[in-house]
Amino acid sequence: MRLPLLVSAVIAIAFAQNPRYEAIEIENVEVIYVEPEEASTCDTSVFNKCAIEHVKELGVRPGTGPSFYARRIMALEAVYGREGFRKICKADQTFRKCVGRTFDQCMTVDGLIAVGLPRSQALAYVEMFRKKDYECTNMQSITAKGTWECLGLTALDDGVEAMGVCMTVFVRHLTEKPRDACKFAQQYDLCIRRIFESRCGAKVGRGICEIVKIGLNLRLPQCQITCSKEESKHFPNRPHAVGHEFVTERRLINALESSEETDDDEECNANRLKQCATEAKNSLGITTSQIEQVIEKAGELAKTKEGYLRVCQAKKQFTQCAGSTVLPQCLKMESLMELGLSIINAAEVNISYFIMDFECKDEVFADNYECVMRAQKERYEELMTCQQHFQEMVSQQPSQDILCKALQDLANCNQQAYADECGAQVGEEICEFSGLMVKNFMPETQSCSVQ
């Protein structure tokens, strides 16, 4: 039986699967700026004495450093599970009481430097303790059996690749555009949040967001990272919400692992594609050239039926302009990246077009648009459960039969949610769309039949 570890995201190289216990290793990026803290009023002699007792209580030899401390905490949870987590929280509480009212002044970067630690270790300890303090105070529900297992499975197994993508994109963006550090930090936190939320539920996702935010705010104090409830509902403002987060994740992973085959018979004209894209977005009154903002603004327009129809018309204009025969080649991940798009932007463009191509051709979505939008909002938790069940089934390298059953279950689950809200016809369209979307971005499901 797997012994799960509670973790938040893949952040550090040494502890790629357990960043909850490790500092975010981005100090080598020049943009990182740590704001000086106020002068410490820590009683260093008392703190040192209590710290020695604290690490001994956890079975750690004093002076071994934050990495060993992190390993010991992980070992406690691995061996004792949820009871190990409670033991860690109790030890932290005892440590705080021992130090007394100056604990918060001591447990700062400057405070730990004052007791003799190098800055890198001080940062690591402060981050770990602040994260643990948040977890022990606000996330006791994580010790519930189902939640604990889900967190462990996500962090150690089926979420690892996706979290690695989040970090790869984050660090690259920081290096390329240091002035936009705060924007990239927010995107990174949301990226990690989605992974856990889609598997373990909205409450867990928000808690993970808060935990990751602690490390980001420590190193980027000039930023205001947020974890509002609204941000978790990042599904696009169109009927295609079902499964979007999961296939985006799979698209990124597949792009990192292998190159796509290209069709030399139909070459993509980059200049023509850019011209057509510009004309399409101009027809919607969108002036920005940033991919994320274009998709976001199109989604805002599509919150109303009138706006949705405008987006579909722009998509039709774009297709006719670029050429329906050559467009599939142009919109491949590899082609988009050759045009200068980042991997994450290429994935969003690739998936967004696929989605619009399906829904804009079907009058059922337009005829029932208000109801579909309402179902997407009102049935959010139910749809998340559908997706979580699918991910659980496909995460353990299942046989082809089980893989196909997982896809059929997902399609049926999504179908039922929309049918209950909007009727059988809408449910059937959602069922068809669910199958097509997953099969398009998970090649291993191509042979599956969805009914």
DRENSEDREN-871296 format. One record per residue (C-alpha): residue number from 0; residue in one letter; x, y, z. Coordinates in nm, 4 decimals. Last residue first. Layout:
<sites>
n, res, xx, yy, zz
NUM, A, X, Y, Z $
...
</sites>
This chain:
<sites>
n, res, xx, yy, zz
450, Q, -2.1614, 0.6095, -2.7019 $
449, V, -1.7849, 0.6477, -2.6906 $
448, S, -1.5678, 0.3933, -2.8746 $
447, C, -1.2034, 0.3753, -2.7757 $
446, S, -0.9376, 0.3289, -3.0451 $
445, Q, -0.8113, 0.6853, -3.0097 $
444, T, -0.7698, 0.6586, -2.6309 $
443, E, -0.3894, 0.6216, -2.6401 $
442, P, -0.3722, 0.9373, -2.8491 $
441, M, -0.4734, 1.1520, -2.5505 $
440, F, -0.5288, 1.5015, -2.6891 $
439, N, -0.7767, 1.4229, -2.9662 $
438, K, -0.9308, 1.1306, -2.7822 $
437, V, -1.0004, 1.3511, -2.4792 $
436, M, -1.1709, 1.6170, -2.6880 $
435, L, -1.3685, 1.3808, -2.9065 $
434, G, -1.5107, 1.1849, -2.6141 $
433, S, -1.6122, 1.4903, -2.4150 $
432, F, -1.7640, 1.6519, -2.7255 $
431, E, -1.9853, 1.3529, -2.7976 $
430, C, -2.1104, 1.3411, -2.4387 $
429, I, -2.1641, 1.7177, -2.4363 $
428, E, -2.3737, 1.6869, -2.7515 $
427, E, -2.5804, 1.4068, -2.5964 $
426, G, -2.6410, 1.6087, -2.2808 $
425, V, -2.7583, 1.9062, -2.4842 $
424, Q, -3.0133, 1.6863, -2.6592 $
423, A, -3.1261, 1.5198, -2.3356 $
422, G, -3.2264, 1.8350, -2.1504 $
421, C, -3.0663, 2.1470, -2.0079 $
420, E, -2.9980, 2.0931, -1.6368 $
419, D, -3.0336, 1.7180, -1.5932 $
418, A, -2.8904, 1.6671, -1.9419 $
417, Y, -2.5864, 1.8781, -1.8548 $
416, A, -2.4872, 1.6719, -1.5511 $
415, Q, -2.5848, 1.3434, -1.7154 $
414, Q, -2.3698, 1.4050, -2.0217 $
413, N, -2.0658, 1.4930, -1.8119 $
412, C, -2.0946, 1.1625, -1.6262 $
411, N, -2.1606, 0.9693, -1.9465 $
410, A, -1.8560, 1.1181, -2.1208 $
409, L, -1.6345, 1.0582, -1.8186 $
408, D, -1.7587, 0.7008, -1.7761 $
407, Q, -1.6946, 0.6288, -2.1448 $
406, L, -1.3413, 0.7666, -2.1146 $
405, A, -1.2705, 0.5606, -1.8033 $
404, K, -1.4141, 0.2506, -1.9711 $
403, C, -1.1806, 0.3057, -2.2653 $
402, L, -0.8804, 0.3249, -2.0336 $
401, I, -1.0001, 0.0187, -1.8431 $
400, D, -1.0212, -0.1829, -2.1640 $
399, Q, -0.6847, -0.0531, -2.2870 $
398, S, -0.5167, -0.1665, -1.9658 $
397, P, -0.4391, 0.0956, -1.7063 $
396, Q, -0.1114, 0.2842, -1.6592 $
395, Q, -0.2045, 0.3967, -1.3066 $
394, S, -0.3232, 0.7516, -1.3791 $
393, V, -0.6067, 0.6616, -1.6170 $
392, M, -0.8671, 0.5621, -1.3560 $
391, E, -0.7845, 0.8403, -1.1110 $
390, Q, -0.7961, 1.0969, -1.3882 $
389, F, -1.1415, 0.9864, -1.4956 $
388, H, -1.2757, 1.0003, -1.1397 $
387, Q, -1.1333, 1.3521, -1.0982 $
386, Q, -1.2969, 1.4658, -1.4208 $
385, C, -1.6413, 1.3469, -1.3205 $
384, T, -1.5933, 1.4924, -0.9710 $
383, M, -1.5034, 1.8286, -1.1243 $
382, L, -1.8232, 1.8119, -1.3272 $
381, E, -2.0268, 1.7571, -1.0101 $
380, E, -1.8509, 2.0443, -0.8340 $
379, Y, -1.9224, 2.2802, -1.1242 $
378, R, -2.2856, 2.1809, -1.1742 $
377, E, -2.4238, 2.5288, -1.1023 $
376, K, -2.1607, 2.7115, -1.3063 $
375, Q, -2.1381, 2.4936, -1.6170 $
374, A, -2.5096, 2.4291, -1.5923 $
373, R, -2.5805, 2.8018, -1.6046 $
372, M, -2.3608, 2.8449, -1.9106 $
371, V, -2.5348, 2.5535, -2.0797 $
370, C, -2.8736, 2.7001, -1.9940 $
369, E, -2.7866, 3.0407, -2.1358 $
368, Y, -2.6451, 2.8840, -2.4519 $
367, N, -2.9286, 2.6492, -2.5388 $
366, D, -2.9846, 2.7524, -2.9005 $
365, A, -2.6179, 2.8455, -2.9458 $
364, F, -2.4906, 2.5146, -2.8086 $
363, V, -2.7438, 2.3114, -3.0063 $
362, E, -2.6502, 2.5009, -3.3219 $
361, D, -2.3326, 2.2935, -3.3533 $
360, K, -2.0556, 2.4236, -3.5775 $
359, C, -1.9445, 2.6805, -3.3185 $
358, E, -1.9074, 2.4101, -3.0536 $
357, F, -1.6704, 2.1853, -3.2431 $
356, D, -1.4371, 2.4357, -3.4071 $
355, M, -1.4460, 2.6440, -3.0909 $
354, I, -1.3005, 2.3574, -2.8883 $
353, F, -1.0298, 2.2711, -3.1396 $
352, Y, -0.9390, 2.6387, -3.1659 $
351, S, -0.9077, 2.6732, -2.7889 $
350, I, -0.6966, 2.3569, -2.7658 $
349, N, -0.4281, 2.4625, -3.0126 $
348, V, -0.4266, 2.8232, -2.8933 $
347, E, -0.3940, 2.7175, -2.5286 $
346, A, -0.1235, 2.4624, -2.6071 $
345, A, 0.0778, 2.7125, -2.8103 $
344, N, 0.0497, 2.9629, -2.5272 $
343, I, 0.1843, 2.7056, -2.2794 $
342, I, 0.4721, 2.6063, -2.5072 $
341, S, 0.5666, 2.9666, -2.5739 $
340, L, 0.4750, 3.1064, -2.9124 $
339, G, 0.7538, 3.2082, -3.1516 $
338, L, 0.6212, 3.0910, -3.4864 $
337, E, 0.8194, 2.7692, -3.4425 $
336, M, 0.6164, 2.7156, -3.1246 $
335, L, 0.2956, 2.7393, -3.3256 $
334, S, 0.4223, 2.4872, -3.5799 $
333, E, 0.5259, 2.2367, -3.3123 $
332, M, 0.1960, 2.2642, -3.1282 $
331, K, -0.0046, 2.2080, -3.4438 $
330, L, -0.2196, 2.5039, -3.5425 $
329, C, -0.0464, 2.5781, -3.8716 $
328, Q, -0.0812, 2.2184, -3.9929 $
327, P, -0.4542, 2.2102, -3.9139 $
326, L, -0.4884, 2.5500, -4.0887 $
325, V, -0.3561, 2.4357, -4.4280 $
324, T, -0.6796, 2.2839, -4.5566 $
323, S, -0.9192, 2.5338, -4.3969 $
322, G, -0.7373, 2.8327, -4.5391 $
321, A, -0.5969, 3.1136, -4.3254 $
320, C, -0.8682, 3.3636, -4.4212 $
319, Q, -1.1549, 3.1147, -4.4185 $
318, T, -1.0529, 2.9804, -4.0786 $
317, F, -1.0049, 3.3272, -3.9272 $
316, Q, -1.3435, 3.4472, -4.0519 $
315, K, -1.5119, 3.1374, -3.9056 $
314, K, -1.3378, 3.1979, -3.5705 $
313, A, -1.4485, 3.5608, -3.5801 $
312, Q, -1.8074, 3.4469, -3.6423 $
311, C, -1.7839, 3.2047, -3.3497 $
310, V, -1.6569, 3.4833, -3.1243 $
309, R, -1.9431, 3.7078, -3.2345 $
308, L, -2.1929, 3.4287, -3.1609 $
307, Y, -2.0510, 3.3962, -2.8100 $
306, G, -2.0740, 3.7714, -2.7581 $
305, E, -2.4434, 3.7687, -2.8427 $
304, K, -2.4981, 3.4666, -2.6195 $
303, T, -2.3313, 3.6398, -2.3284 $
302, K, -2.0251, 3.5258, -2.1340 $
301, A, -1.8577, 3.4791, -2.4724 $
300, L, -1.7159, 3.8308, -2.4684 $
299, E, -1.5262, 3.7553, -2.1489 $
298, G, -1.3891, 3.4377, -2.3056 $
297, A, -1.2678, 3.6357, -2.6056 $
296, K, -1.1004, 3.8729, -2.3602 $
295, E, -0.9231, 3.5850, -2.1843 $
294, I, -0.8117, 3.4225, -2.5095 $
293, V, -0.6709, 3.7536, -2.6364 $
292, Q, -0.5160, 3.8269, -2.2971 $
291, E, -0.3296, 3.4968, -2.2831 $
290, I, -0.2090, 3.5373, -2.6422 $
289, Q, -0.0692, 3.8881, -2.5877 $
288, S, -0.1253, 4.0968, -2.9030 $
287, T, -0.3767, 4.3309, -2.7410 $
286, T, -0.6285, 4.5174, -2.9545 $
285, I, -0.9426, 4.3095, -2.9134 $
284, G, -1.2446, 4.4765, -3.0734 $
283, L, -1.3887, 4.1441, -3.1820 $
282, S, -1.3248, 4.2156, -3.5498 $
281, N, -0.9734, 4.3155, -3.4477 $
280, K, -0.9238, 3.9641, -3.3089 $
279, A, -1.0091, 3.8092, -3.6451 $
278, E, -0.8043, 4.0556, -3.8506 $
277, T, -0.4976, 3.9996, -3.6337 $
276, A, -0.5343, 3.6211, -3.6554 $
275, C, -0.5605, 3.6406, -4.0339 $
274, Q, -0.2461, 3.8536, -4.0580 $
273, K, -0.0563, 3.6234, -3.8233 $
272, L, -0.1562, 3.3177, -4.0279 $
271, R, -0.0577, 3.4854, -4.3548 $
270, N, 0.2828, 3.5789, -4.2195 $
269, A, 0.3427, 3.2268, -4.0908 $
268, N, 0.2451, 3.0489, -4.4122 $
267, C, 0.2049, 2.6904, -4.2960 $
266, E, 0.3213, 2.4170, -4.5296 $
265, E, 0.0735, 2.1581, -4.6519 $
264, D, 0.2485, 1.8661, -4.8206 $
263, D, 0.5252, 1.8665, -4.5589 $
262, D, 0.2865, 1.7311, -4.2973 $
261, T, 0.4587, 1.7550, -3.9627 $
260, E, 0.4984, 1.4893, -3.6965 $
259, E, 0.4813, 1.6197, -3.3456 $
258, S, 0.7885, 1.6302, -3.1263 $
257, S, 0.8034, 1.4349, -2.8040 $
256, E, 0.8029, 1.4532, -2.4257 $
255, L, 0.7564, 1.8242, -2.3740 $
254, A, 0.4693, 1.8464, -2.6196 $
253, N, 0.3000, 1.5443, -2.4629 $
252, I, 0.3190, 1.7047, -2.1190 $
251, L, 0.1760, 2.0338, -2.2392 $
250, R, -0.1119, 1.8662, -2.4204 $
249, R, -0.1850, 1.6461, -2.1178 $
248, E, -0.2194, 1.9547, -1.8968 $
247, T, -0.4424, 2.1278, -2.1464 $
246, V, -0.6418, 1.8041, -2.1704 $
245, F, -0.6979, 1.8046, -1.7947 $
244, E, -0.7920, 2.1711, -1.7623 $
243, H, -1.0412, 2.1574, -2.0490 $
242, G, -1.2271, 1.8449, -1.9352 $
241, V, -1.5708, 2.0003, -1.9566 $
240, A, -1.5373, 2.3754, -2.0019 $
239, H, -1.6342, 2.3554, -2.3704 $
238, P, -1.9686, 2.5207, -2.3024 $
237, R, -1.8028, 2.8649, -2.2940 $
236, N, -1.6587, 3.0959, -2.0298 $
235, P, -1.3295, 2.9070, -2.0089 $
234, F, -1.2736, 2.7045, -1.6915 $
233, H, -1.0734, 2.9117, -1.4477 $
232, K, -1.3107, 2.8567, -1.1606 $
231, S, -1.0280, 2.8580, -0.9066 $
230, E, -0.9788, 3.2295, -0.9540 $
229, E, -1.3242, 3.3024, -0.8134 $
228, K, -1.2393, 3.1552, -0.4739 $
227, S, -0.9555, 3.3997, -0.4297 $
226, C, -0.5982, 3.2800, -0.3935 $
225, T, -0.3950, 3.5984, -0.4352 $
224, I, -0.0290, 3.6808, -0.4938 $
223, Q, 0.0435, 4.0461, -0.4194 $
222, C, 0.3981, 4.0948, -0.5426 $
221, Q, 0.6627, 4.3233, -0.3896 $
220, P, 0.7405, 4.0493, -0.1388 $
219, L, 0.8834, 3.8288, -0.4153 $
218, R, 1.0961, 3.5802, -0.2252 $
217, L, 0.8739, 3.5375, 0.0811 $
216, N, 0.5626, 3.6053, -0.1235 $
215, L, 0.6410, 3.3111, -0.3505 $
214, G, 0.7061, 3.0717, -0.0635 $
213, I, 0.3838, 3.1606, 0.1158 $
212, K, 0.1854, 3.1590, -0.2090 $
211, V, 0.2600, 2.7886, -0.2540 $
210, I, 0.0784, 2.7171, 0.0723 $
209, E, -0.2142, 2.9464, -0.0088 $
208, C, -0.2592, 2.7839, -0.3501 $
207, I, -0.2477, 2.4403, -0.1886 $
206, G, -0.5327, 2.5456, 0.0398 $
205, R, -0.7319, 2.6721, -0.2579 $
204, G, -0.6869, 2.3457, -0.4412 $
203, V, -0.7821, 2.1460, -0.1331 $
202, K, -1.1060, 2.3392, -0.1000 $
201, A, -1.1841, 2.3106, -0.4732 $
200, G, -1.1544, 1.9323, -0.4969 $
199, C, -0.8891, 1.6616, -0.4891 $
198, R, -0.8070, 1.5884, -0.8532 $
197, S, -0.9015, 1.9031, -1.0444 $
196, E, -0.8141, 2.1157, -0.7441 $
195, F, -0.4678, 1.9658, -0.7089 $
194, I, -0.3623, 2.0364, -1.0670 $
193, R, -0.5500, 2.3654, -1.0826 $
192, R, -0.3674, 2.5001, -0.7782 $
191, I, -0.0275, 2.4303, -0.9291 $
190, C, -0.1101, 2.6378, -1.2378 $
189, L, -0.2724, 2.9067, -1.0223 $
188, D, 0.0495, 2.9437, -0.8244 $
187, Y, 0.2509, 2.9601, -1.1452 $
186, Q, 0.0217, 3.2183, -1.3021 $
185, Q, 0.0488, 3.4385, -0.9936 $
184, A, 0.4279, 3.4075, -0.9980 $
183, F, 0.4322, 3.4902, -1.3692 $
182, K, 0.2360, 3.8097, -1.3148 $
181, C, 0.4570, 3.9110, -1.0234 $
180, A, 0.7785, 3.8472, -1.2166 $
179, D, 0.6754, 4.0624, -1.5139 $
178, R, 0.9871, 4.2803, -1.4981 $
177, P, 1.2006, 3.9668, -1.5083 $
176, K, 1.0898, 3.8822, -1.8636 $
175, E, 1.3066, 3.6049, -2.0110 $
174, T, 1.4460, 3.4599, -1.6880 $
173, L, 1.1189, 3.4779, -1.5007 $
172, H, 0.9366, 3.3295, -1.7989 $
171, R, 1.1762, 3.0352, -1.8101 $
170, V, 1.1408, 2.9777, -1.4357 $
169, F, 0.7612, 2.9756, -1.4520 $
168, V, 0.7362, 2.7575, -1.7654 $
167, T, 0.9601, 2.4906, -1.6158 $
166, M, 0.7805, 2.5122, -1.2794 $
165, C, 0.4324, 2.4618, -1.4236 $
164, V, 0.5594, 2.1843, -1.6530 $
163, G, 0.7076, 2.0036, -1.3534 $
162, M, 0.3726, 2.0300, -1.1824 $
161, A, 0.2119, 1.8581, -1.4811 $
160, E, 0.4630, 1.5748, -1.4783 $
159, V, 0.4220, 1.5147, -1.1043 $
158, G, 0.0423, 1.5168, -1.0940 $
157, D, -0.0199, 1.1483, -1.1611 $
156, D, 0.2307, 1.0116, -0.9132 $
155, L, 0.3916, 1.1545, -0.6036 $
154, A, 0.2092, 1.4826, -0.5573 $
153, T, -0.1274, 1.3740, -0.6934 $
152, L, -0.1273, 1.0366, -0.5204 $
151, G, -0.0261, 1.1911, -0.1884 $
150, L, -0.2867, 1.4621, -0.2050 $
149, C, -0.5580, 1.2134, -0.2986 $
148, E, -0.4635, 0.9790, -0.0134 $
147, W, -0.4872, 1.2598, 0.2401 $
146, T, -0.8175, 1.3849, 0.1037 $
145, G, -0.9810, 1.0441, 0.1216 $
144, K, -0.8739, 0.9745, 0.4797 $
143, A, -0.9429, 1.3130, 0.6340 $
142, T, -0.6112, 1.4530, 0.7545 $
141, I, -0.6448, 1.7326, 0.5023 $
140, S, -0.9316, 1.8689, 0.7130 $
139, Q, -0.6693, 2.0054, 0.9525 $
138, M, -0.5933, 2.2615, 0.6859 $
137, N, -0.6103, 2.6028, 0.8506 $
136, T, -0.3909, 2.6024, 1.1600 $
135, C, -0.1627, 2.3035, 1.1007 $
134, E, -0.1379, 2.3804, 0.7308 $
133, Y, -0.0692, 2.7509, 0.7761 $
132, D, 0.1916, 2.6910, 1.0452 $
131, K, 0.3501, 2.4211, 0.8315 $
130, K, 0.3842, 2.6633, 0.5415 $
129, R, 0.5281, 2.9333, 0.7628 $
128, F, 0.7676, 2.6844, 0.9173 $
127, M, 0.8907, 2.5531, 0.5833 $
126, E, 0.9368, 2.8996, 0.4338 $
125, V, 1.1215, 3.0314, 0.7376 $
124, Y, 1.3479, 2.7259, 0.7398 $
123, A, 1.4392, 2.7573, 0.3712 $
122, L, 1.5006, 3.1310, 0.3888 $
121, A, 1.7260, 3.0914, 0.6936 $
120, Q, 1.9154, 2.8133, 0.5177 $
119, S, 1.9889, 3.0373, 0.2190 $
118, R, 2.0786, 3.3311, 0.4451 $
117, P, 2.3412, 3.1455, 0.6458 $
116, L, 2.2315, 3.0551, 1.0003 $
115, G, 2.3960, 3.2054, 1.3100 $
114, V, 2.1176, 3.3064, 1.5495 $
113, A, 2.1020, 3.6517, 1.3887 $
112, I, 2.0591, 3.4939, 1.0451 $
111, L, 1.7549, 3.3213, 1.1892 $
110, G, 1.6016, 3.6530, 1.2941 $
109, D, 1.6918, 3.8215, 0.9663 $
108, V, 1.5081, 3.5531, 0.7696 $
107, T, 1.2165, 3.5483, 1.0113 $
106, M, 1.1229, 3.2919, 1.2763 $
105, C, 1.2794, 3.4894, 1.5615 $
104, Q, 1.0346, 3.7783, 1.5450 $
103, D, 0.7414, 3.5356, 1.5239 $
102, F, 0.8751, 3.3426, 1.8246 $
101, T, 0.9121, 3.6548, 2.0400 $
100, R, 0.6023, 3.5797, 2.2506 $
99, G, 0.7342, 3.2491, 2.3795 $
98, V, 1.0243, 3.0388, 2.2593 $
97, C, 0.8956, 2.7278, 2.4363 $
96, K, 0.5363, 2.7917, 2.3333 $
95, R, 0.6364, 2.8094, 1.9666 $
94, F, 0.8405, 2.4896, 1.9879 $
93, T, 0.5530, 2.3060, 2.1581 $
92, Q, 0.3181, 2.4149, 1.8783 $
91, D, 0.5666, 2.3005, 1.6163 $
90, A, 0.5952, 1.9608, 1.7853 $
89, K, 0.2149, 1.9279, 1.7920 $
88, C, 0.1918, 2.0070, 1.4211 $
87, I, 0.4590, 1.7477, 1.3430 $
86, K, 0.2799, 1.4834, 1.5495 $
85, R, -0.0462, 1.5607, 1.3716 $
84, F, 0.1224, 1.5028, 1.0355 $
83, G, 0.2680, 1.1756, 1.1602 $
82, E, -0.0769, 1.0679, 1.2729 $
81, R, -0.1975, 1.1251, 0.9175 $
80, G, 0.0630, 0.8853, 0.7827 $
79, Y, 0.2891, 0.7315, 1.0461 $
78, V, 0.5756, 0.5988, 0.8339 $
77, A, 0.5530, 0.8277, 0.5318 $
76, E, 0.4471, 1.1247, 0.7435 $
75, L, 0.7424, 1.0873, 0.9761 $
74, A, 0.9740, 1.0280, 0.6798 $
73, M, 0.8617, 1.3509, 0.5160 $
72, I, 0.9399, 1.5390, 0.8362 $
71, R, 1.2822, 1.3767, 0.8518 $
70, R, 1.3580, 1.4625, 0.4911 $
69, A, 1.2691, 1.8277, 0.5531 $
68, Y, 1.5013, 1.8463, 0.8545 $
67, F, 1.7780, 1.6883, 0.6476 $
66, S, 1.7346, 1.9578, 0.3835 $
65, P, 1.7009, 2.2348, 0.6410 $
64, G, 2.0432, 2.1833, 0.8032 $
63, T, 2.2207, 1.9111, 1.0029 $
62, G, 2.2976, 2.1402, 1.2979 $
61, P, 2.0944, 1.9567, 1.5594 $
60, R, 2.0339, 1.5850, 1.4868 $
59, V, 1.6723, 1.5315, 1.3853 $
58, G, 1.4427, 1.2856, 1.5642 $
57, L, 1.1375, 1.5117, 1.5683 $
56, E, 1.1670, 1.5769, 1.9408 $
55, K, 1.5393, 1.6345, 1.8904 $
54, V, 1.4608, 1.9031, 1.6323 $
53, H, 1.2393, 2.0847, 1.8805 $
52, E, 1.4727, 2.0531, 2.1779 $
51, I, 1.7551, 2.2108, 1.9771 $
50, A, 1.5218, 2.4852, 1.8572 $
49, C, 1.4155, 2.5618, 2.2152 $
48, K, 1.7754, 2.6223, 2.3240 $
47, N, 1.8552, 2.8259, 2.0135 $
46, F, 1.5439, 3.0398, 2.0607 $
45, V, 1.6184, 3.1103, 2.4245 $
44, S, 1.9736, 3.2215, 2.3439 $
43, T, 1.8631, 3.4194, 2.0383 $
42, D, 1.6066, 3.6338, 2.2177 $
41, C, 1.4519, 3.7730, 1.8998 $
40, T, 1.3880, 4.1454, 1.8701 $
39, S, 1.4674, 4.1407, 1.4985 $
38, A, 1.5103, 4.4594, 1.2986 $
37, E, 1.2409, 4.4852, 1.0359 $
36, E, 1.2719, 4.2720, 0.7243 $
35, P, 1.4724, 4.3590, 0.4158 $
34, E, 1.2753, 4.2958, 0.0939 $
33, V, 1.3881, 3.9892, -0.0922 $
32, Y, 1.4218, 4.0488, -0.4656 $
31, I, 1.4333, 3.7716, -0.7206 $
30, V, 1.4689, 3.9210, -1.0665 $
29, E, 1.8233, 3.7922, -1.1064 $
28, V, 1.7161, 3.4288, -1.1205 $
27, N, 1.9621, 3.2241, -0.9166 $
26, E, 1.7371, 3.2532, -0.6106 $
25, I, 1.4746, 3.0425, -0.7865 $
24, E, 1.4897, 2.7272, -0.5776 $
23, I, 1.1594, 2.7541, -0.3936 $
22, A, 1.2520, 2.6415, -0.0443 $
21, E, 1.1782, 2.2843, 0.0533 $
20, Y, 0.9287, 2.1137, 0.2790 $
19, R, 0.6114, 2.1816, 0.0845 $
18, P, 0.8259, 2.1284, -0.2205 $
17, N, 0.7844, 1.7501, -0.1924 $
16, Q, 0.7952, 1.5818, -0.5319 $
15, A, 1.0905, 1.7710, -0.6767 $
14, F, 1.2708, 1.7536, -0.3463 $
13, A, 1.6285, 1.7950, -0.4693 $
12, I, 1.5165, 1.9932, -0.7716 $
11, A, 1.2885, 2.2282, -0.5803 $
10, I, 0.9375, 2.3314, -0.6801 $
9, V, 0.6989, 2.0465, -0.7533 $
8, A, 0.3868, 2.1419, -0.5654 $
7, S, 0.1949, 2.1210, -0.2365 $
6, V, 0.2880, 1.8100, -0.0438 $
5, L, 0.1267, 1.5669, 0.1989 $
4, L, 0.3076, 1.2362, 0.1680 $
3, P, 0.1207, 0.9192, 0.0801 $
2, L, 0.2151, 0.5697, 0.2012 $
1, R, 0.1337, 0.3441, -0.0933 $
0, M, 0.0000, 0.0000, 0.0000 $
</sites>
